[in-house]
C-alpha cells in the first residue's frame, strides 16, 4: 500500500531524535513502514546540516523523494503569489497538493491558510 503522507523536515528530525511521546512515535513508525514520502526540498534540508549522521542519511535513502517537477513548480508559484509564504514551505505545500499527500508537520501555521491541503500535526495524535 502506498503512503499518502508527506513528512515535513521538522517531523523527521523530531522522530529521529525521539522527541515524540511513545504513542506518537508508534503512529509515525506505522506511517513510515507504509513508505516515507519527502519533497526534494525536505531532502535538501535534512542532509544539508553540517553534522548529519548516518542514521539520517539512511532514513532519507529509504524515503521516496518526490521531485520538483513542472507541476510542483507551477503550483509553488501560485501558492507564493496567493499566500506569500516562505519558498521551502510553498514547495512542500505544492508537492502535497500535486501528489494528493497529507502533510505531517508540527508547523501547522505555515500551511493552515492554503486551500486544497490536508495537514496532520503529530503532536495532536
C-alpha positions as CSV (number, residue, x, y, z in Angstrom):
1,X,0.0,0.0,0.0
2,X,1.4,3.4,-1.0
3,X,1.6,6.0,1.7
4,X,-0.3,9.2,1.1
5,X,1.7,11.2,3.8
6,X,4.4,13.7,3.1
7,X,6.7,14.2,6.1
8,X,7.9,17.7,6.8
9,X,11.5,18.2,7.9
10,X,10.6,19.1,11.5
11,X,8.7,15.8,11.9
12,X,11.6,13.7,10.6
13,X,14.0,15.5,12.9
14,X,11.7,15.1,15.9
15,X,11.0,11.4,15.1
16,X,14.7,10.6,14.6
17,X,15.6,12.2,17.9
18,X,12.8,10.5,19.8
19,X,11.1,13.8,20.7
20,X,7.5,12.5,20.4
21,X,5.6,10.5,23.1
22,X,5.7,6.8,22.5
23,X,2.1,6.7,21.1
24,X,3.1,9.4,18.5
25,X,6.4,7.6,17.7
26,X,4.4,4.4,17.1
27,X,1.9,6.1,14.9
28,X,4.7,7.7,12.8
29,X,6.5,4.4,12.7
30,X,3.4,2.8,11.2
31,X,3.2,5.6,8.6
32,X,6.9,5.3,7.8
33,X,6.5,1.5,7.4
34,X,4.0,2.1,4.6
35,X,6.5,4.2,2.8
36,X,8.2,7.6,3.5
37,X,7.5,10.4,1.1
38,X,9.7,13.5,1.3
39,X,9.8,16.5,-1.0
40,X,13.1,17.2,-2.7
41,X,13.3,20.3,-0.5
42,X,13.0,18.2,2.6
43,X,15.9,16.0,1.4
44,X,18.0,19.1,0.9
45,X,17.1,20.4,4.4
46,X,17.7,17.1,6.2
47,X,21.0,16.3,4.5
48,X,22.2,19.9,4.4
49,X,23.2,20.1,8.1
50,X,27.0,20.2,8.7
51,X,26.9,17.3,11.2
52,X,24.3,15.0,9.5
53,X,24.6,11.4,10.9
54,X,24.5,8.1,9.1
55,X,21.0,7.4,10.6
56,X,19.6,10.4,8.9
57,X,21.3,9.6,5.6
58,X,19.9,6.1,5.8
59,X,16.4,7.4,6.6
60,X,16.4,9.8,3.6
61,X,17.8,7.0,1.4
62,X,14.9,4.8,2.4
63,X,12.4,7.6,1.5
64,X,10.6,8.2,-1.8
65,X,11.9,11.6,-2.8
66,X,9.2,13.5,-4.8
67,X,10.9,15.6,-7.4
68,X,10.3,19.3,-8.0
69,X,8.8,18.9,-11.5
70,X,6.9,21.5,-13.6
71,X,3.6,20.7,-11.9
72,X,5.1,21.3,-8.5
73,X,7.0,24.4,-9.7
74,X,3.8,25.9,-11.2
75,X,1.8,25.2,-8.0
76,X,4.6,26.7,-5.9
77,X,4.4,29.9,-7.9
78,X,0.6,30.0,-7.4
79,X,1.0,29.4,-3.6
80,X,3.7,32.0,-3.2
81,X,1.7,34.6,-5.1
82,X,-1.5,34.0,-3.2
83,X,-0.3,33.1,0.3
84,X,3.1,34.9,0.5
85,X,4.8,32.1,2.4
86,X,8.4,31.0,2.5
87,X,9.7,29.3,-0.6
88,X,10.5,25.9,1.1
89,X,7.0,25.8,2.7
90,X,5.4,26.6,-0.6
91,X,7.3,23.8,-2.3
92,X,6.2,21.3,0.4
93,X,2.6,22.5,0.1
94,X,2.7,22.4,-3.7
95,X,4.2,18.9,-3.6
96,X,1.4,17.7,-1.3
97,X,-1.3,19.3,-3.5
98,X,0.0,18.0,-6.8
99,X,0.5,14.5,-5.4
100,X,-2.5,14.4,-3.1
101,X,-0.5,13.9,0.1
102,X,-1.3,14.8,3.6
103,X,1.4,16.9,5.1
104,X,2.6,15.7,8.5
105,X,4.1,18.7,10.3
106,X,4.2,20.5,13.6
107,X,4.3,23.8,11.8
108,X,0.6,23.9,11.0
109,X,0.6,27.7,10.9
110,X,2.8,27.6,7.8
111,X,0.2,25.7,5.8
112,X,-3.2,26.3,7.5
113,X,-4.5,29.0,5.2
114,X,-3.7,27.1,2.0
115,X,-6.8,25.7,0.3
116,X,-6.9,22.1,-1.0
117,X,-4.4,20.8,1.5
118,X,-4.7,18.4,4.4
119,X,-2.4,18.8,7.4
120,X,-1.8,16.5,10.4
121,X,0.1,17.6,13.4
122,X,1.7,14.6,15.1
123,X,1.5,16.4,18.5
124,X,-2.3,16.2,18.1
125,X,-2.3,12.4,17.6
